Amino acid sequence: MSAVAGVAGLVAIAAVTPGPNNVIVLRAASRGGVRGAWPAIVGVVLGGLVMLAVALAASDAAFAVAPGLHAVVGVAGCAYLAWLGLGMVRRAGRASDGPARGLPAVSVAGLFAFQFLNPKAWVMITTAIGAMPVGAPVWPLAVVFTAIPATCLALWAIAGAALARRLAQPRVATWADRGMGVLLIATALALVLP
């Protein structure tokens, strides 16, 4: 069970630190309250569980057949994160009636699909699988990848809802968007650079 505890620590740190999922949940909650962020939270958690199942079933077979594919997926995902971050910085302070361009729709399906482009999620899942002993039961991983991300994202939603009034002020919203954009760019760079 010590491997599960280590994986739980990794997942907790990855899930609570800023990343694309957290930014999207924070923004959704700032606009629609905690209730408005639940579709995003459910999509993230379900997407993560399906990714876990895919990664467990594949057992690195794809990367063994095409070793360069791992680097391509990582660089493409990081480039996408940086593009999202730059878009947030560029459009900071502009009024928007709909979802921000480039960000997935705040829906279960939108965030479910987004998980497969999220390099932070892939790194977390592949690291967790590598940390588990060969032949270990899968159910503890499923519990960890459900409970911890859901809890951390709910905390981000609560923060977004609590900051909603402040974020309604154009100047504060501009700086918040810029800050979140810079965090996305920093996350992408941290994942792609050794």
VOGUKOL-868758 format. One line per 2 residues: for each residue x, y, z of N, C-alpha, C. Coordinates in nm, 2 decimals. Each point is the difference from the previous one (the first is absolute). Layout:
REM residues N
X:Y:Z:X:Y:Z:X:Y:Z; ...;
***
This chain:
REM residues 194
0.08:-0.12:0.00:-0.08:0.12:0.00:0.08:0.13:0.00; 0.14:-0.02:0.02:0.08:0.13:0.00:0.01:0.05:-0.14;
-0.01:-0.08:-0.10:0.00:0.05:-0.14:-0.12:0.08:-0.02; -0.12:-0.04:0.05:-0.12:0.07:-0.02:0.01:0.14:0.08;
0.06:0.00:0.11:0.01:0.13:0.08:0.09:0.09:-0.08; 0.11:-0.05:-0.06:0.08:0.09:-0.08:-0.07:0.05:-0.12;
-0.08:-0.09:-0.07:-0.07:0.05:-0.11:-0.11:0.10:0.04; -0.06:-0.02:0.11:-0.10:0.10:0.05:0.07:0.13:0.03;
0.12:0.00:0.05:0.07:0.13:0.02:0.03:0.07:-0.13; 0.05:-0.08:-0.10:0.02:0.06:-0.13:-0.12:0.06:-0.06;
-0.11:-0.08:0.00:-0.13:0.05:-0.06:-0.05:0.12:0.07; 0.02:0.00:0.14:-0.05:0.12:0.07:0.08:0.13:-0.04;
0.13:-0.02:-0.01:0.08:0.12:-0.03:-0.03:0.04:-0.14; -0.01:-0.09:-0.10:-0.03:0.03:-0.14:-0.14:0.06:-0.01;
-0.10:-0.05:0.08:-0.13:0.05:-0.02:-0.03:0.14:0.07; 0.07:0.03:0.10:-0.02:0.13:0.07:0.08:0.11:-0.06;
0.11:-0.03:-0.06:0.08:0.11:-0.06:-0.06:0.05:-0.13; 0.03:0.13:-0.03:-0.06:0.05:-0.12:0.03:-0.08:-0.13;
-0.10:-0.01:-0.08:0.01:-0.07:-0.13:-0.12:0.04:-0.08; -0.01:-0.06:-0.12:-0.12:0.04:-0.08:-0.13:-0.04:0.06;
-0.01:-0.11:0.06:-0.13:-0.04:0.06:-0.04:0.10:0.11; 0.09:0.03:0.08:-0.03:0.09:0.12:-0.04:0.14:-0.06;
0.07:0.05:-0.10:-0.03:0.13:-0.06:-0.15:0.00:-0.05; -0.03:-0.11:-0.07:-0.13:-0.01:-0.06:-0.11:-0.01:0.11;
0.02:-0.07:0.10:-0.09:-0.02:0.11:-0.02:0.14:0.07; 0.12:0.06:0.03:-0.01:0.13:0.07:-0.08:0.10:-0.08;
0.03:0.01:-0.13:-0.08:0.09:-0.09:-0.15:-0.03:-0.01; -0.03:-0.13:-0.01:-0.14:-0.04:0.00:-0.07:0.03:0.13;
0.07:-0.02:0.11:-0.07:0.04:0.13:-0.01:0.15:0.02; 0.10:0.07:-0.05:-0.01:0.15:0.01:-0.12:0.05:-0.08;
-0.04:-0.07:-0.10:-0.11:0.05:-0.09:-0.14:-0.07:0.04; 0.01:-0.12:0.05:-0.13:-0.07:0.03:-0.01:-0.06:0.14;
0.09:0.04:0.09:0.00:-0.06:0.13:0.05:-0.14:0.00; 0.00:-0.06:0.12:0.05:-0.14:0.01:-0.08:-0.09:-0.08;
-0.13:0.02:-0.01:-0.09:-0.09:-0.08:0.04:0.01:-0.15; 0.04:0.11:-0.04:0.04:0.02:-0.14:0.13:-0.07:-0.04;
0.08:-0.03:0.10:0.13:-0.07:-0.02:-0.01:-0.15:0.00; -0.12:-0.05:0.05:-0.01:-0.15:0.01:0.01:-0.08:-0.13;
-0.05:0.05:-0.11:0.02:-0.07:-0.12:0.15:-0.01:-0.04; 0.07:0.10:0.03:0.15:0.00:-0.03:0.06:-0.11:0.09;
-0.03:0.01:0.13:0.06:-0.10:0.09:-0.03:-0.14:-0.03; -0.13:-0.03:-0.04:-0.04:-0.13:-0.04:0.08:-0.05:-0.12;
0.01:0.09:-0.10:0.07:-0.03:-0.13:0.15:-0.03:0.03; 0.06:0.08:0.09:0.14:-0.02:0.03:0.02:-0.14:0.06;
-0.08:-0.03:0.10:0.01:-0.12:0.08:-0.03:-0.12:-0.10; -0.10:0.00:-0.07:-0.03:-0.11:-0.09:0.10:-0.02:-0.11;
0.05:0.12:-0.06:0.11:-0.01:-0.09:0.12:-0.06:0.05; 0.04:0.04:0.13:0.11:-0.06:0.06:-0.01:-0.15:0.03;
-0.12:-0.04:0.03:-0.02:-0.15:0.03:0.01:-0.08:-0.14; -0.05:0.06:-0.10:0.01:-0.07:-0.13:0.15:0.00:-0.05;
0.07:0.11:0.02:0.14:0.01:-0.03:0.08:-0.11:0.08; -0.04:-0.01:0.13:0.07:-0.10:0.08:-0.03:-0.14:-0.06;
-0.12:-0.03:-0.03:-0.03:-0.13:-0.06:0.07:-0.03:-0.13; 0.01:0.11:-0.09:0.07:-0.02:-0.12:0.15:-0.02:0.02;
0.05:0.07:0.09:0.15:-0.01:0.03:0.03:-0.14:0.06; -0.09:-0.04:0.09:0.02:-0.14:0.06:-0.01:-0.10:-0.11;
-0.10:0.01:-0.08:-0.02:-0.10:-0.11:0.11:-0.01:-0.10; 0.05:0.12:-0.03:0.11:0.01:-0.10:0.13:-0.04:0.05;
0.02:0.02:0.13:0.13:-0.04:0.07:0.12:0.04:-0.08; -0.01:0.12:-0.05:0.12:0.07:-0.07:0.03:-0.07:-0.13;
-0.10:-0.08:-0.05:0.03:-0.07:-0.13:0.02:0.09:-0.11; -0.08:0.11:-0.01:0.01:0.10:-0.11:0.14:0.07:0.01;
0.04:0.03:0.11:0.13:0.07:0.02:0.12:-0.09:-0.03; -0.02:-0.13:0.03:0.10:-0.10:-0.03:0.02:-0.02:-0.15;
-0.12:0.00:-0.07:0.01:-0.02:-0.15:0.05:0.13:-0.07; -0.04:0.11:0.05:0.04:0.13:-0.06:0.05:0.09:0.12;
0.13:-0.02:0.04:0.05:0.08:0.11:0.00:0.15:-0.02; 0.00:0.05:-0.12:0.00:0.14:-0.02:-0.14:0.06:0.02;
-0.10:-0.09:0.00:-0.14:0.05:0.03:-0.02:0.06:0.13; 0.07:-0.05:0.10:-0.01:0.06:0.14:0.04:0.15:0.00;
0.11:0.03:-0.07:0.05:0.14:-0.01:-0.09:0.08:-0.08; -0.06:-0.05:-0.11:-0.09:0.07:-0.08:-0.13:0.04:0.08;
-0.05:-0.10:0.07:-0.12:0.03:0.08:0.03:0.11:0.11; 0.11:-0.02:0.06:0.04:0.10:0.11:0.02:0.14:-0.06;
0.07:0.01:-0.11:0.02:0.13:-0.05:-0.13:0.06:-0.06; -0.08:-0.08:-0.06:-0.12:0.05:-0.06:-0.10:0.05:0.12;
-0.01:-0.07:0.10:-0.08:0.04:0.11:0.05:0.12:0.07; 0.13:0.01:0.02:0.06:0.12:0.06:-0.02:0.12:-0.09;
0.02:-0.02:-0.13:-0.02:0.12:-0.10:-0.15:0.04:0.01; -0.09:-0.09:0.01:-0.14:0.04:0.02:-0.03:0.08:0.13;
0.06:-0.05:0.11:-0.01:0.08:0.12:0.05:0.14:-0.01; 0.12:0.01:-0.06:0.06:0.13:-0.02:-0.09:0.09:-0.09;
-0.06:-0.06:-0.10:-0.09:0.08:-0.09:-0.12:0.04:0.07; -0.06:-0.08:0.09:-0.11:0.04:0.08:0.04:0.12:0.10;
0.12:-0.02:0.06:0.04:0.11:0.09:0.03:0.13:-0.07; 0.06:-0.01:-0.12:0.02:0.13:-0.08:-0.13:0.06:-0.04;
-0.10:-0.08:-0.03:-0.13:0.05:-0.04:-0.07:0.07:0.12; 0.02:-0.06:0.12:-0.06:0.07:0.12:0.07:0.13:0.02;
0.13:0.00:-0.01:0.07:0.13:0.02:-0.04:0.10:-0.10; 0.00:-0.04:-0.13:-0.04:0.10:-0.11:-0.14:0.05:0.02;
-0.10:-0.08:0.04:-0.13:0.04:0.01:-0.05:0.05:0.14; 0.10:0.01:0.09:-0.03:0.04:0.13:-0.08:0.13:0.00;
-0.10:0.01:0.07:-0.08:0.12:0.02:-0.10:0.03:-0.11; 0.00:-0.08:-0.10:-0.11:0.01:-0.11:-0.12:-0.06:0.05;
-0.12:0.06:-0.02:-0.13:-0.05:0.04:-0.02:-0.12:-0.09; -0.06:-0.10:0.06:-0.04:-0.12:-0.07:-0.14:-0.05:0.04;
-0.08:-0.03:-0.10:-0.13:-0.05:0.03:0.00:-0.15:0.00; 0.09:-0.06:-0.06:0.01:-0.15:-0.01:0.12:-0.05:0.06;
0.03:-0.13:-0.02:0.12:-0.05:0.05:0.13:0.06:-0.06; 0.11:0.00:0.07:0.12:0.06:-0.06:0.04:-0.09:-0.11;
0.05:0.07:-0.11:0.04:-0.08:-0.12:0.13:-0.08:0.04; 0.00:-0.12:-0.05:0.12:-0.09:0.03:-0.02:-0.09:0.12;
-0.08:0.05:0.09:-0.03:-0.09:0.12:-0.12:-0.09:-0.03; 0.01:-0.12:0.05:-0.11:-0.09:-0.03:-0.13:0.05:0.07;
-0.11:-0.04:-0.06:-0.13:0.04:0.06:-0.01:-0.05:0.14; -0.06:0.07:0.09:-0.01:-0.04:0.14:-0.12:-0.10:0.00;
0.03:-0.12:-0.04:-0.10:-0.10:0.00:0.07:-0.13:0.03; -0.08:-0.10:0.03:0.06:-0.13:0.03:0.07:-0.05:-0.12;
-0.06:0.00:-0.12:0.07:-0.04:-0.12:0.12:0.08:-0.04; -0.01:0.13:0.02:0.11:0.09:-0.04:0.13:-0.03:0.09;
-0.02:-0.01:0.13:0.11:-0.03:0.09:0.05:-0.14:-0.01; -0.10:-0.10:-0.02:0.04:-0.14:-0.02:0.10:-0.01:-0.12;
-0.04:0.06:-0.11:0.09:-0.01:-0.12:0.13:0.08:0.02; -0.01:0.11:0.07:0.12:0.08:0.03:0.11:-0.07:0.07;
-0.04:-0.10:0.09:0.10:-0.07:0.08:0.10:-0.07:-0.09; -0.04:-0.05:-0.12:0.09:-0.07:-0.08:0.10:0.09:-0.07;
-0.01:0.13:0.01:0.10:0.10:-0.05:0.08:0.06:0.12; -0.04:-0.04:0.12:0.06:0.06:0.12:0.13:-0.07:0.04;
0.12:0.06:-0.03:0.12:-0.07:0.03:0.02:-0.02:0.15; -0.05:0.09:0.08:0.01:-0.02:0.15:-0.07:-0.13:0.04;
-0.12:-0.02:-0.06:-0.08:-0.12:0.04:0.08:-0.13:-0.05; 0.05:0.01:-0.12:0.08:-0.12:-0.05:0.12:-0.03:0.09;
0.07:0.10:0.04:0.12:-0.02:0.08:-0.04:-0.06:0.13; -0.11:0.06:0.06:-0.04:-0.05:0.13:-0.04:-0.15:-0.01;
-0.08:-0.03:-0.10:-0.05:-0.14:-0.02:0.12:-0.10:-0.03; 0.09:0.04:-0.09:0.10:-0.10:-0.03:0.10:-0.01:0.12;
0.02:0.10:0.07:0.09:0.00:0.12:-0.07:-0.09:0.11; -0.13:0.01:0.02:-0.07:-0.08:0.10:0.01:-0.14:-0.04;
-0.02:-0.04:-0.13:0.00:-0.14:-0.04:0.14:-0.05:0.02; 0.10:0.08:-0.03:0.14:-0.05:0.02:0.04:-0.02:0.14;
-0.07:0.07:0.09:0.03:-0.01:0.15:-0.06:-0.12:0.06; -0.10:-0.06:-0.06:-0.07:-0.11:0.06:0.07:-0.13:-0.04;
0.00:-0.10:0.10:0.07:-0.12:-0.03:-0.08:-0.08:-0.11; 0.08:-0.08:-0.07:-0.06:-0.08:-0.11:-0.10:-0.09:0.06;
-0.12:-0.01:-0.06:-0.10:-0.09:0.05:-0.08:0.05:0.12; 0.02:0.13:0.04:-0.08:0.06:0.10:-0.14:0.01:-0.04;
-0.10:0.00:0.09:-0.13:0.02:-0.04:-0.03:0.14:-0.05; -0.09:0.02:-0.09:-0.03:0.12:-0.07:-0.09:0.09:0.08;
-0.09:-0.06:0.08:-0.10:0.08:0.07:0.06:0.11:0.09; 0.11:-0.01:0.07:0.05:0.11:0.07:0.04:0.12:-0.08;
0.05:-0.02:-0.12:0.03:0.11:-0.09:-0.13:0.07:-0.05; -0.11:-0.08:-0.02:-0.12:0.06:-0.04:-0.06:0.09:0.11;
0.01:-0.05:0.12:-0.04:0.08:0.12:0.08:0.13:0.01; 0.13:-0.01:-0.01:0.09:0.11:0.01:-0.03:0.10:-0.11;
-0.02:-0.05:-0.13:-0.02:0.09:-0.11:-0.15:0.06:-0.01; -0.08:-0.05:0.09:-0.14:0.06:0.02:0.00:0.10:0.11;
0.03:-0.05:0.12:-0.02:0.08:0.12:0.09:0.13:0.01; 0.13:-0.02:-0.03:0.09:0.11:0.01:-0.02:0.11:-0.10;
-0.01:-0.03:-0.13:-0.03:0.11:-0.09:-0.13:0.07:0.02; -0.11:-0.08:0.03:-0.13:0.06:0.03:0.01:0.10:0.12;
0.07:-0.04:0.10:0.01:0.09:0.12:0.08:0.12:-0.04; 0.11:-0.01:-0.06:0.09:0.11:-0.04:-0.07:0.10:-0.09;
-0.07:-0.06:-0.10:-0.08:0.09:-0.09:-0.11:0.07:0.06; -0.07:-0.07:0.10:-0.10:0.07:0.08:0.05:0.11:0.08;
0.12:-0.01:0.05:0.07:0.11:0.07:0.02:0.12:-0.09; 0.05:-0.03:-0.13:0.02:0.11:-0.10:-0.14:0.06:-0.03;
-0.10:-0.08:-0.01:-0.14:0.06:-0.03:-0.04:0.09:0.11; 0.02:-0.04:0.12:-0.04:0.08:0.12:0.08:0.13:0.00;
0.13:-0.01:-0.04:0.08:0.13:-0.01:-0.05:0.09:-0.11; -0.04:-0.06:-0.11:-0.05:0.08:-0.11:-0.13:0.06:0.03;
-0.09:-0.07:0.07:-0.13:0.06:0.04:0.02:0.11:0.10; 0.10:-0.02:0.09:0.03:0.10:0.11:0.05:0.13:-0.06;
0.08:-0.02:-0.11:0.06:0.12:-0.06:-0.09:0.06:-0.11; -0.11:-0.06:-0.03:-0.09:0.05:-0.11:-0.02:0.15:0.00;
-0.04:0.05:0.12:-0.02:0.15:0.01:0.12:0.08:-0.04; 0.11:-0.04:0.05:0.13:0.07:-0.03:0.03:-0.02:-0.15;
-0.02:-0.12:-0.05:0.03:-0.03:-0.15:-0.10:0.07:-0.09; -0.11:0.05:0.05:-0.10:0.08:-0.08:0.06:0.14:-0.03;
0.09:0.04:0.08:0.06:0.13:-0.03:0.10:-0.01:-0.11; -0.02:0.08:-0.11:0.09:-0.01:-0.12:0.15:0.00:0.03;
0.04:0.08:0.08:0.15:0.01:0.03:0.05:-0.13:0.06; -0.08:-0.05:0.10:0.04:-0.12:0.07:-0.01:-0.12:-0.09;
-0.10:0.00:-0.09:-0.02:-0.11:-0.09:0.11:-0.01:-0.10; 0.05:0.12:-0.05:0.11:0.01:-0.09:0.12:-0.06:0.06;
0.04:0.04:0.12:0.12:-0.05:0.07:-0.02:-0.15:0.03; -0.12:-0.05:0.04:-0.02:-0.14:0.03:0.02:-0.08:-0.13;
-0.05:0.04:-0.11:0.01:-0.07:-0.13:0.15:0.00:-0.04; 0.07:0.11:0.02:0.14:0.00:-0.03:0.08:-0.09:0.09;
-0.03:0.00:0.12:0.07:-0.09:0.10:-0.03:-0.14:-0.03; -0.12:-0.04:-0.03:-0.03:-0.14:-0.03:0.06:-0.04:-0.14;
0.01:0.09:-0.09:0.06:-0.02:-0.13:0.15:-0.03:0.02; 0.07:0.08:0.08:0.14:-0.01:0.03:0.02:-0.14:0.07;
-0.09:-0.03:0.10:0.01:-0.13:0.06:-0.01:-0.12:-0.09; -0.09:0.01:-0.10:-0.01:-0.10:-0.10:0.13:-0.01:-0.08;
0.06:0.11:-0.04:0.12:0.00:-0.08:0.12:-0.06:0.09; 0.00:0.04:0.12:0.11:-0.05:0.09:-0.02:-0.15:0.02;
-0.12:-0.05:0.01:-0.03:-0.14:0.01:0.05:-0.08:-0.12; -0.03:0.06:-0.12:0.04:-0.06:-0.12:0.16:-0.01:-0.01;
0.06:0.11:0.04:0.15:0.00:-0.01:0.06:-0.10:0.10; -0.06:0.00:0.12:0.05:-0.09:0.11:-0.01:-0.15:-0.05;
-0.11:-0.03:-0.07:-0.02:-0.14:-0.05:0.09:-0.03:-0.11; 0.03:0.09:-0.09:0.08:-0.03:-0.12:0.15:0.02:0.02;
0.04:0.08:0.09:0.14:0.02:0.02:0.05:-0.10:0.11; 0.12:-0.05:-0.02:0.06:-0.09:0.11:0.02:0.06:0.13;
***
